[in-house]
């Protein structure tokens, strides 16, 4: 599908007021998206696991503006407290999508959100937040286009979520999601995420223990980091590497080879941080405890033969990935040894999930 396929040309039948609720999960990239061009388009493809328990729940209510008022009007609340600092980001998002859902400029919106994870947990909530808002907007469109296909619904939701936060396009559908064009996968797109359907059963309930090394604000934002890829001396090589890794990972996810999975996922995590450490200006988001945890994971894997591996977000936190059948032993190890390296001994236990969904009132 192309962007022009998502333009809603007639919305006169939309109710003057209403409300919708949805929830969407965060996701963790295995092949990393780092570097973008305008309109939140990726410089390289990425593949992520959709999480299950790290969710944002959004309640969106709307009321038609007066005939003299067609300005964008949004109020945002987190846990019932107004977030004026976040409203410009949502306004920018609505500005970008009004070509595709013109009703956003004709209505006043009140958006109330809450997260199942603590706000200060170090988990980026922009992906889950924008994805849940996109679902609410699609419910508005569906109210006047009840026969829209499921494929159109989720592709447009992913397309719009991307315009709010790039990685949000991977939070709409479940389990394993590919975002970005691949030469050997014709249905892939830079505009929205697609589900990787050929996935070995071992990955369908894969576990993710999020080890919260540092819950504070990062020294440099992801948006700033993306911009530093524009003139990065290794950018072209990195983008080519990510494309090859994405194609390879899809094959690994299909055949279930855990040894190859571990090698590729850990190399990708370290490549992401290598880009940060070699940009201009350079920066380091890993903390001493991040490195200590990585070394301990390697030692545990070598000593026990249990196929655990790590990946990293754009920060200090470590995602410990492992098959569900090893949960008891891995969790015991985390509680006995790794929590000591986490801020406030904080670990979030999550697993692969099925994506966003509507909450019925």
N, C-alpha and C positions, 0 to 999 in steps of 0.2 A: 504494500500500500504506500501511496505517496502523500505528502502533507495536504495537497489539495483535496484528497479523498475524505479528509476529516472536517472540512468546512461545513458547519451547520448553517444553512441558508435561510431557514424559516423557523422561527421560534415564537411566533405570535400566540400560539396556543398554550404556552407555558403559563402555569398558574401564577397569579400575582404574588403569592407568598407560599412558603412551604418549608420543609425541613427534611434532611437526610442524615443518616449516620453510617459510618464505615470504620473499619480498622484495617491497618496495613502493617506488615512487619518491616524490620530492618533487614539488611542482607550483608553478607561478607563476601567480598570478591576473592576469587582464587587466582584468576588472571586479572591483573590490576589495570584500571582505567586511570591514566595520569597524563594529562595534557588534553586541552580541548580548544576548539575553534568557536566563533560566535554561534549563538543559539544552542549552546550546550551540546554541540556535536563532538563526538569523541575522536581523538587522534589515533586511537587504536581500539580494537575489540576487547571486551572483558567478559568474564564468566563468573557468576556468583552462585552461592548457596542462599536460598531464601530461608530466613529464620522463622521460628514458630512462636516464641514466647516474648521476644523483644518487640513489642507492638506499640503503635500510636493509634488511639481511638479518637475519631473526630466527629463532632456533631455540627452540622452546617445548617443554619437557618437563613432564609432570604425573604426580602420584601421588595416589591417593585418600587422604583423611584418615581417621583413626580415627573410630569412631562417636561418640565423645565430643567430637570437635573439628570444628566447622563454621565456624571463623573464616577469613576471607580470609588467604591465606599466599602471598606473592610474593617472590622474589629476582630482582634485575635485574643483569645484567652487560653492560658495554660493552667490547668487545675483551678479554674475559676478566677484567676488573677490576670488582669489585662496585661498583654505583652506589647506595648507600643513600639519597642525596639524591633520586634519581629514583623510588624505590620508593613513597613516599606518593602520587605522581601516578598510578602504575599501580594502586595500591590504590583510589584514588578512582574511577578508570576502571572497575575491576571492580565496585565498589559500585554504580555507575550502571547497569551492564549485567546485573547478576545477575537482574533480573526477566525478562530475555530469554534468558539462558543460565545457568540456575540452578546448573549444575555448577561454576561458578567458586568457589562458597563451599564445595564439598565436596572440593576438591583443592588440593594444594600445587603451585605453579608455579615453575619456574625458567626465566627468560627471558634468553637470550644474544643480544646484537645487535652488529652492526658496520655501519659506514657506508662507502660507496665514496668519500665525500668526507671530508676532514679534519674532526675534531670542532670545531676552532677556525676553520672556514672562513667562518663567518657565515651559513651556510645553516641555516635552522630544520629540525631533524630530527624534531620532534614529529609532523608530518603523516605522514612516511614510516614512523616507528616505530609509531604507533598503527594505521596501515593494515595493516602487516605482522602485528602482533599479532592484529588482527581476522580476517585470513585464516587464521591458525593456529587461532583459536577456531572459525571456520566449518568447518575441516577436522575438528575434534572433533565438531561437530554432524553433519557429513556422514557420519561413520563410523557413526552410528546412524540416519541418514535419507538413504540413498544415492540415493534417487530425487528429491531436491529439485531444483528447476529452477535453471538458470543465473541466470535473472532474480532469483529469490528469494535465491540465494546472494550475489550481488554487492550487491543492495539492502540486505540485512541486514548484510553486512560494512561497507558504507558508513554505514549507520545507527549501528552500534556504534562505528565509528572516530570518527564525529562526537562521540560522548559522551566521547571521550578528548581530542580536539583538533578544533575545528570544521573547519579546512581539511583535515583528514585524510580527510574523506568524499570529497574530490575526487581522492584518490590511488589509488583502487581500480581505476578503469577508464581507458581510454586516450584519448589525443589531446586532445579538447576536452570539458570537463565543466561542466555547469550545476548549481549548488546554490542552491535557493531558489525559491519560487513566483513564477511569472509569469502574469499574466492571459491572455496570448496563447499560453501553452504548457501544456496541460492536464496533461501527465504530469510536470511539474516539482513539486518537493517541498522543503519546509524540512527534512525528516527525513533525506534522503540525496541524493547526487549522481546525475545521469543523464548519459549520453553524448549529445552533440550529433552526430547521425548525418549531417546534411546539411552537410558541410564540403568546401569547394573543395580540389582536389588540392594546391594550393600550400601549404596549411597542414599537410598530413599528415606532412611531414618538416621543419617549420619549425625553425630553429636558435635556440639561446639561449646566448649567451656571458655567463657570470656574472662580472662585474667586481668583485672583492672589495676594495672601498675600505677597509673597516674590519672586521677579523675579531674584534674584542673584544666584550665583553658590552654590550648596549644600555643606555642610561641609563634607559630605561623599557620594561617588557615589553609584549608585544602584549596580554596579558590586562588590564594596567592601562590601556592605550590604549583597548581595547574599552569598559571601564567608564566612561571619560571621555565616551563618547558619550551616556550616560544623560541628562545635563543640558546637552548641547552646544547652543548657540543655533542652529546650522545643521543639526542632526541630521535633522530631518524633510525639509528640502530635499535633503540629501545622499542619504537613503534613496530619495526619489523619483527623483533623478538617476540613481542606480545602477540602478534598475528600468528606466528608459527606455534607459539605455546597454546593459543586458544584452539587451533586445529588439532594439535596433539592431545590436549586435555579432553576434548570431546570424544576422541577414540578411547582414551583411558577410562573415562566415565562410562563408556559403553562396555568395555571388556572387564572392568573391575580389578585391574592390576594395581594393587595398593602400593607396591614398591615404586612404580613409575609415578603414581599419584603423589606420593610423599616428596619425591625428588623435584617434580615440577612445581608443586605448590610452594615449597620452601624457597626454591630459587626465585620464584616470582615475588615473594614477600621481600627478599633481600634486594632484588633488583629495584623495587619501588623505593626503598630507603637509600639505595646507592644513587638514584637520580636526585634525591634530596641533598645528599652529601656532596654532590658534584655540580650543583647548580650555582648560579651567580646572582645573588648571594647564596652561599651554601648554608645548610642548617641541619641539625640532628634532632629528631623527635624521639628516638629511642632513649631510654634511661638505663642506668647500670643494671637495674633489676630486670629490664627487658632481656638483656644479654644473658644474665644469669639464668633466667627461666629457659631461654632457648637451649643453653648448654645442658641444663638439667633434663629437658625433654629428650635431647639426643642421648644422654646417658641412660635414661629410663628405657628408651626404645632399644638401645643396644643390649642392656642387661636383661630385659624381659622378653624381647621379641614382639612386644605388642605394637601394632602399627599406628602409633600416635604421630602427629606432625603439627607444626605450627604454621599459622599465617599471621600477618600483621595488618592492622589498619594504618591510616595515615596519622599515627600517634605512637604512644608508648605501649599500648595494651597488646596483649598476646591472645590470639584465638587458638585454643588447643582442640584439634580435630581428631576424631577417632570413631571407629565403628561401634554401634550400640552394644554389641555383644560383650565388649570389654568395659562397659560402664562401671561396674562395681570396682574393679581393680584400679581403673584410671581415677575415679573419684576419690578413692581412698588415698592414692598417691598425691592428688591435688591437695586434699585436706591436710595431709601429714607434712607435706614439704613445700608446695608451691604457694599456698595461701600466705605463707610467711613473707613472701616477696610482693604481695599485693597491698595496695593502699587500703587500710582498714580491714585487711584479710577478705576483700570483697571479690567474689567470683559469681558470675551469672551463668547458670547452666541452661543451655538452649539446644535446639536440634533443628533439623531441616523441616520446613513447613510448607503449606500449600498456597500461600500468598494472601492477597487482600480479599476482604469480603464485606458485603453490606450487612449492617446491623438493623434488624427489623425493630421498629418501635412498638 
